[in-house]
Amino acid sequence: MDKLIGQALKLIDLVDYQDESVVSKQIIKKDTGNVTLFAFDKGQGLSEHTVPFDALVYIFDGEAEIIVDGKTNRVESGNMIIMPANKPHSLKAIKRFKMLLVMIKKI
């Protein structure tokens, strides 16, 4: 993380795709929340789960299907979605996609 501080960087260059994989790179980690970059290969995803954090997902490359509390959303490059704490959600790559995940602990 220290090598990222004080620099203007392109999100798209900070995490790379890997065939048939999900790649993650944590940028900031605190008790109150964290910021993580992800790269999902087509067809890859995260199964339904809940977390005690409000989460903002910003897609900056590709397209994903994101289900939040039973509602299906197609989210593409340039779009964001908010996932409330303690609500079930899942993600699946319609196309390869990269996302920025910002999680803030619900107090």
C-alpha positions as CSV (number, residue, x, y, z in Angstrom):
1,M,0.0,0.0,0.0
2,D,2.8,2.5,0.8
3,K,4.0,2.5,-2.8
4,L,0.5,3.7,-3.9
5,I,0.3,6.7,-1.5
6,G,0.7,10.2,-3.0
7,Q,0.5,9.0,-6.7
8,A,-2.1,9.4,-9.4
9,L,-2.7,5.9,-10.6
10,K,-5.2,4.2,-13.0
11,L,-7.4,1.6,-11.2
12,I,-7.4,-0.5,-14.3
13,D,-3.7,-1.0,-14.1
14,L,-3.6,-2.0,-10.5
15,V,-5.2,-5.5,-10.8
16,D,-4.8,-8.0,-13.6
17,Y,-7.1,-10.8,-14.9
18,Q,-6.2,-14.4,-14.6
19,D,-7.9,-17.2,-16.6
20,E,-10.7,-18.9,-14.7
21,S,-9.9,-16.9,-11.5
22,V,-10.9,-14.1,-9.2
23,V,-8.0,-11.8,-8.3
24,S,-8.1,-9.4,-5.4
25,K,-5.7,-6.7,-4.2
26,Q,-6.4,-4.9,-0.9
27,I,-5.5,-1.2,-1.1
28,I,-6.6,0.0,2.3
29,K,-7.4,-2.1,5.4
30,K,-8.8,-0.6,8.7
31,D,-11.0,-1.7,11.5
32,T,-13.7,0.6,10.1
33,G,-13.6,-0.7,6.6
34,N,-11.4,-1.4,3.6
35,V,-10.9,-0.8,-0.1
36,T,-10.2,-3.7,-2.4
37,L,-9.7,-4.1,-6.2
38,F,-11.0,-7.3,-7.9
39,A,-10.6,-8.8,-11.4
40,F,-13.1,-11.6,-12.3
41,D,-12.7,-13.8,-15.4
42,K,-15.8,-14.4,-17.4
43,G,-18.1,-16.8,-15.5
44,Q,-16.4,-16.4,-12.2
45,G,-18.1,-14.9,-9.2
46,L,-18.8,-14.9,-5.5
47,S,-21.6,-17.0,-4.0
48,E,-24.3,-15.4,-1.9
49,H,-23.0,-14.1,1.4
50,T,-23.6,-11.3,3.9
51,V,-21.1,-9.0,5.6
52,P,-21.5,-6.4,8.5
53,F,-20.3,-3.6,6.2
54,D,-22.1,-1.3,3.8
55,A,-20.4,-1.8,0.5
56,L,-20.1,0.3,-2.7
57,V,-19.0,-1.5,-5.8
58,Y,-17.8,0.5,-8.8
59,I,-17.3,-1.4,-12.0
60,F,-14.5,0.1,-14.1
61,D,-14.1,-2.6,-16.8
62,G,-16.5,-5.2,-18.2
63,E,-19.9,-6.3,-16.9
64,A,-21.3,-8.1,-13.9
65,E,-24.6,-9.5,-12.6
66,I,-24.9,-8.4,-9.0
67,I,-27.8,-9.7,-6.9
68,V,-28.6,-7.7,-3.8
69,D,-31.3,-9.0,-1.4
70,G,-32.9,-11.0,-4.2
71,K,-32.9,-8.3,-6.9
72,T,-30.8,-8.9,-10.0
73,N,-28.8,-6.0,-11.4
74,R,-26.6,-5.8,-14.6
75,V,-23.8,-3.5,-13.7
76,E,-21.3,-2.4,-16.4
77,S,-18.2,-0.3,-16.7
78,G,-18.8,3.2,-15.3
79,N,-21.7,2.1,-13.0
80,M,-21.8,1.5,-9.3
81,I,-24.1,-0.2,-6.9
82,I,-24.5,-0.1,-3.1
83,M,-25.0,-3.3,-1.1
84,P,-26.3,-2.7,2.4
85,A,-24.8,-4.4,5.5
86,N,-26.2,-7.8,6.5
87,K,-28.2,-8.2,3.2
88,P,-27.4,-11.2,1.1
89,H,-25.6,-10.5,-2.2
90,S,-23.6,-12.3,-4.9
91,L,-21.7,-11.4,-8.0
92,K,-21.0,-13.1,-11.4
93,A,-19.0,-12.0,-14.4
94,I,-21.2,-11.7,-17.5
95,K,-18.0,-10.5,-19.2
96,R,-14.6,-10.2,-17.5
97,F,-14.8,-7.3,-15.1
98,K,-12.8,-5.3,-12.7
99,M,-14.3,-3.5,-9.7
100,L,-13.4,-1.3,-6.8
101,L,-15.0,-2.4,-3.5
102,V,-15.3,0.1,-0.7
103,M,-16.6,-1.4,2.6
104,I,-17.6,0.7,5.6
105,K,-18.4,-1.0,8.9
106,K,-22.0,-0.4,10.0
107,I,-22.0,0.9,13.6
